Structures are given as C-alpha cells and as structure tokens.
Amino acid sequence: MKVRVDQDRCQGHTLCAMIAPAMFAPSDIDGSSSAVTEVVPADQEDLVREAAQSCPEQAILIEED
C-alpha cells in the first residue's frame, strides 16, 4: 500500500496525524499534513485507511498493492 496527501486539498485539520501519527506529519506553518513515507508498513495500513476516511477534504490518497 502507498499513501500521499493532496496538498491542494489538505486544509490542515490534522485528523490524519491524530489517527496515524507515525504516518502523517503536520506542517508547523499551516498545519497541512504530508505522509512521512509513501510506502505504508503493514502494521499501519488500518490506521492509514481510517485517517483517509476521516479526512474532511478527502485529501489522503491510497494506492493498494
């Protein structure tokens, strides 16, 4: 599984970083998040899916293997 955050859509709600802090890092400037790594470790997949579903802007894009 791979993940990325669409920076044009992200509004900095930081829900993803609260749900999966090992996978998403909010910017200190505007709060927008980015993925810490594109490849999601197996033990983080469920959290990344939950974060994507919780994103109000649907800015988290997942590519399944």
Secondary structure in CASP SS format (residue, H / E / C, confidence):
PFRMAT SS
TARGET T0000
AUTHOR 0000-0000-0000
METHOD secondary structure of the structure
MODEL  1
M C 1.00
K E 1.00
V E 1.00
R E 1.00
V E 1.00
D C 1.00
Q C 1.00
D C 1.00
R C 1.00
C C 1.00
Q C 1.00
G C 1.00
H C 1.00
T C 1.00
L H 1.00
C H 1.00
A H 1.00
M H 1.00
I H 1.00
A C 1.00
P C 1.00
A C 1.00
M C 1.00
F E 1.00
A E 1.00
P E 1.00
S C 1.00
D C 1.00
I C 1.00
D C 1.00
G C 1.00
S C 1.00
S E 1.00
S E 1.00
A E 1.00
V C 1.00
T C 1.00
E C 1.00
V E 1.00
V C 1.00
P C 1.00
A H 1.00
D H 1.00
Q H 1.00
E H 1.00
D H 1.00
L H 1.00
V H 1.00
R H 1.00
E H 1.00
A H 1.00
A H 1.00
Q H 1.00
S H 1.00
C C 1.00
P C 1.00
E C 1.00
Q C 1.00
A C 1.00
I E 1.00
L E 1.00
I E 1.00
E E 1.00
E C 1.00
D C 1.00
END
